[in-house]
Amino acid sequence: MTQYAVRHITVYEYGGEVAHSHHLLHLTPREFEYQRCLAHSLILDPKPSSARQDRDAFGNAIARLEYDRSHDHLSVTAEMRVEVLPRCVGSLEGSESWERVRERLRYHALAPRPADLEACRFRMRSRHVPLKDEAEDYARGCLTAGRPIAAAAHALTRQIYRDFDYVPGATTNRTSITDVLASRKGVCQDFAHLMIGCLRASGLAARYVSGYIRTMPDKEPETLVGGDASHAWVSVYCPPLGWVDFDPTNDCVVGEDHVTLAWGRDFGDVSPLRGMIVGGGRHKLAVDVAVRRIG
């Protein structure tokens, strides 16, 4: 097991006074079989008029903030200590064929398995992941006849890593997967959306995972892409192995190098901080993330 200390700072400098605002935060590490949240705190400036902890539709911990008095900035600092456990998913070749999984996820009049029913939530199109023929075509060489779904997903991970360039600033959160396919460049969010789109267009279930990835010191020979920022990857439904996570930005199966914040259908479900403001004019945004291994 590995422990990390993470600090995530978000600062908005508004161009004028904000009279009223609401914010939704996904900045609490998710607790599940491979991860434990040992400590967590939020430092807010200014202090909100009201704040409450909640759960979203996907079981992620969230914080809801409301400001009912004027302010010209917002600073949110999330500090957390997380323990990440080894993932013993077994051989990728031991999963069912992708065709069989696709059939399991189709509608049946008989009562479906609970795990299949849950997976169906991540099979349909979503705001940032439309179902496009181009995405299905791109994945066709990985989804060969009878191939185990986890092995096929791993092949797709490698294909995206090989075919696309990591170029910060080349895209925005409004860039479509069709545009990413055409330009062959983007960032982790784009590669995750593209991989999810490929799998869903093929009738499979995949969810978007937000979090962090370890930052290597400069003296280390290999630095993982996506450090010092929020990171994103893909979780694929691979019975009987369950959900298996793949990182197309770094061409790897996710393990102890990744810290999970939340998962949903796409980025829109798990944005670290989003909200609605009244007033404020144009604003500047600064984000700083530090991930430090402590054990």
C-alpha positions in Angstrom: 0.0 0.0 0.0 1.0 3.6 -0.6 0.1 6.8 1.2 -0.1 10.2 -0.4 -0.6 13.8 0.8 -2.4 15.9 -1.7 -3.0 19.6 -1.8 -5.4 21.1 -4.4 -5.7 24.9 -4.5 -8.2 26.7 -6.7 -8.4 30.5 -6.8 -10.9 32.6 -8.7 -10.2 36.3 -9.0 -13.4 38.0 -10.2 -13.4 41.2 -12.4 -16.2 42.7 -10.2 -18.3 42.0 -7.1 -20.1 38.7 -7.1 -23.5 39.3 -5.3 -24.5 35.6 -4.9 -23.0 32.2 -5.8 -23.5 28.5 -5.4 -20.7 26.0 -5.8 -20.5 22.2 -5.9 -17.1 20.6 -5.0 -15.8 17.1 -5.8 -12.7 17.4 -3.7 -13.0 14.5 -1.2 -11.2 11.3 -2.1 -13.6 8.4 -2.8 -13.6 5.5 -0.4 -13.8 2.1 -2.1 -12.1 -1.3 -1.9 -8.7 0.0 -3.2 -8.6 3.3 -1.3 -9.0 4.9 2.1 -9.3 8.5 3.0 -7.2 9.0 6.2 -7.7 12.8 6.5 -9.4 15.6 4.6 -10.0 19.3 5.1 -11.3 22.3 3.1 -10.0 25.9 3.7 -12.4 28.4 2.2 -11.8 32.2 1.7 -14.1 33.9 2.1 -16.1 31.6 4.4 -19.4 30.6 2.9 -22.8 31.7 4.2 -23.7 28.0 4.3 -22.0 24.7 3.6 -23.1 21.1 3.8 -21.7 17.7 2.9 -23.7 15.4 0.6 -23.5 12.5 -1.9 -24.2 12.8 -5.6 -26.0 10.3 -7.7 -22.9 8.2 -8.2 -22.0 7.9 -4.5 -19.2 10.5 -4.6 -18.8 12.8 -1.6 -19.5 16.4 -2.4 -19.6 19.8 -0.7 -22.3 22.4 -1.4 -21.4 26.0 -0.8 -23.5 29.1 -0.9 -22.4 32.8 -0.7 -25.1 35.4 -0.1 -22.9 38.4 0.4 -20.6 40.2 -2.0 -17.1 38.9 -2.7 -14.5 39.5 -5.3 -12.5 36.3 -5.1 -12.9 32.6 -4.0 -10.1 30.5 -2.8 -10.6 26.7 -2.1 -7.8 24.6 -0.7 -8.4 20.9 -0.3 -5.9 18.9 1.7 -6.1 15.2 2.0 -4.1 12.1 3.1 -5.0 9.0 1.2 -4.0 5.3 1.4 -4.0 3.5 -1.9 -4.1 -0.3 -1.8 -2.8 -2.8 -4.4 -5.3 -3.8 -7.1 -5.5 -7.6 -7.5 -7.7 -7.8 -10.6 -6.2 -11.0 -12.0 -5.2 -11.7 -15.6 -6.8 -9.4 -18.2 -7.2 -12.5 -20.3 -9.5 -14.0 -17.6 -12.4 -11.6 -18.4 -15.3 -12.5 -20.6 -15.3 -11.7 -24.3 -16.3 -8.2 -25.2 -19.2 -9.5 -27.3 -20.6 -11.5 -24.3 -20.4 -8.4 -22.1 -22.1 -6.3 -24.7 -24.9 -8.9 -24.8 -25.2 -8.8 -21.0 -25.7 -5.1 -21.1 -28.5 -5.1 -23.6 -32.0 -4.8 -22.4 -33.6 -8.1 -21.3 -37.1 -8.7 -20.0 -35.8 -11.0 -17.3 -34.3 -9.3 -14.2 -30.6 -8.4 -14.9 -27.8 -9.0 -12.5 -27.4 -6.1 -10.1 -23.8 -5.5 -11.3 -24.9 -5.4 -14.9 -27.8 -3.0 -14.1 -25.3 -0.6 -12.3 -23.0 -0.9 -15.3 -25.8 0.1 -17.7 -25.7 3.6 -16.2 -22.3 4.0 -17.9 -23.3 2.5 -21.3 -25.3 5.4 -22.7 -24.2 8.7 -24.3 -23.6 11.7 -22.0 -23.0 15.4 -22.5 -19.2 15.1 -23.2 -19.4 11.5 -24.6 -21.7 11.3 -27.6 -21.9 8.0 -29.4 -20.2 8.5 -32.7 -19.5 6.1 -35.6 -15.9 7.5 -35.8 -15.2 6.4 -32.2 -16.6 2.9 -32.9 -14.5 2.7 -36.0 -11.3 3.7 -34.2 -11.8 0.9 -31.6 -12.6 -1.8 -34.1 -9.0 -3.1 -34.4 -8.9 -3.7 -30.6 -12.3 -5.3 -30.3 -11.5 -8.4 -32.4 -13.8 -11.5 -32.3 -13.7 -13.3 -29.0 -11.2 -11.1 -27.4 -11.5 -10.7 -23.6 -12.9 -7.3 -22.8 -10.1 -6.3 -20.3 -7.4 -7.3 -22.9 -9.3 -5.3 -25.6 -9.5 -2.3 -23.3 -5.8 -2.5 -22.6 -5.1 -2.6 -26.3 -7.3 0.5 -26.8 -5.4 2.2 -24.0 -2.1 1.5 -25.8 -3.5 2.6 -29.2 -4.6 6.0 -27.9 -1.3 6.5 -26.1 0.5 5.7 -29.4 -1.7 7.7 -31.7 -2.2 10.9 -29.8 0.1 13.7 -28.5 -0.3 15.1 -25.0 -0.4 18.9 -25.6 -1.7 21.1 -22.7 -3.8 24.0 -24.0 -4.6 22.3 -27.3 -8.2 21.7 -26.2 -10.8 23.0 -23.7 -13.5 21.2 -21.7 -15.9 21.9 -24.7 -13.7 20.1 -27.3 -15.6 17.1 -28.8 -14.1 13.6 -29.2 -14.6 14.1 -32.9 -12.3 17.1 -32.9 -9.8 15.1 -30.8 -9.8 12.3 -33.2 -9.2 14.7 -36.1 -6.4 16.7 -34.4 -4.7 13.7 -32.7 -3.8 15.8 -29.6 -5.2 16.7 -26.3 -4.9 16.1 -22.5 -5.9 13.4 -20.1 -9.6 14.5 -20.1 -9.8 14.3 -23.9 -8.2 10.8 -24.0 -10.5 9.5 -21.2 -13.6 10.9 -23.1 -12.3 9.4 -26.3 -11.7 5.9 -24.8 -15.1 6.0 -23.1 -16.8 7.0 -26.4 -15.1 4.2 -28.2 -16.3 1.6 -25.7 -19.8 2.9 -25.3 -20.3 3.2 -29.1 -19.4 -0.5 -29.1 -22.1 -1.3 -26.6 -19.9 -1.5 -23.5 -19.8 0.3 -20.2 -17.1 2.7 -19.1 -17.0 5.5 -16.6 -14.9 8.6 -16.2 -12.6 8.8 -13.2 -11.1 12.0 -11.8 -8.2 12.2 -9.4 -4.5 12.6 -9.2 -1.3 10.8 -10.2 1.9 10.7 -8.3 4.6 13.3 -9.1 8.1 11.9 -9.5 11.1 13.9 -8.3 13.3 15.3 -11.1 16.1 12.8 -10.4 13.8 9.9 -11.3 14.1 8.6 -14.8 10.4 8.5 -15.5 7.7 11.1 -14.8 4.1 10.2 -15.3 2.1 12.6 -17.5 -0.6 14.5 -15.7 1.2 15.1 -12.4 0.9 18.5 -10.7 -2.7 18.8 -11.9 -6.0 17.0 -11.8 -5.9 13.8 -13.8 -8.4 11.6 -15.5 -8.7 8.0 -16.6 -11.2 5.3 -17.5 -12.8 2.4 -15.6 -14.2 -0.4 -17.8 -16.8 -3.0 -16.7 -14.9 -6.3 -17.2 -16.8 -9.3 -15.6 -15.9 -11.4 -13.8 -13.0 -9.1 -12.8 -15.4 -6.2 -12.0 -14.3 -2.7 -12.9 -10.8 -2.4 -14.2 -9.1 1.1 -14.6 -6.9 2.1 -17.5 -4.9 5.3 -18.0 -4.6 6.1 -21.8 -2.5 9.1 -21.1 0.3 7.0 -19.6 -0.4 3.6 -21.3 -1.0 1.7 -18.0 -3.4 -0.3 -15.9 -4.2 1.9 -12.9 -2.5 0.9 -9.6 -1.0 2.5 -6.6 0.2 5.6 -8.6 -3.3 7.0 -8.9 -5.5 8.7 -6.3 -9.2 8.6 -7.0 -11.5 11.5 -6.3 -14.7 10.6 -8.0 -16.3 8.8 -10.9 -19.3 9.5 -13.2 -20.4 9.5 -16.8 -17.9 12.2 -17.9 -16.1 15.3 -16.7 -19.3 17.2 -16.2 -20.4 14.8 -13.4 -17.2 15.1 -11.4 -15.6 18.5 -12.1 -13.6 19.4 -9.0 -15.3 22.7 -8.6 -18.2 24.2 -10.5 -20.9 26.7 -9.7 -23.2 29.6 -10.6 -22.4 33.2 -9.8 -24.4 36.4 -10.1 -22.1 39.3 -11.1 -18.4 39.1 -11.1 -17.6 40.0 -14.8 -14.6 38.3 -16.3 -12.5 36.3 -14.0 -9.1 34.6 -13.7 -8.6 31.0 -12.6 -5.5 29.5 -11.1 -5.1 25.9 -10.0 -2.2 24.3 -8.2 -1.9 20.6 -7.3 0.8 18.9 -5.3 0.9 15.1 -4.8 3.5 13.9 -2.4 4.2 10.2 -1.4 4.5 9.9 2.3 4.6 6.1 2.8 
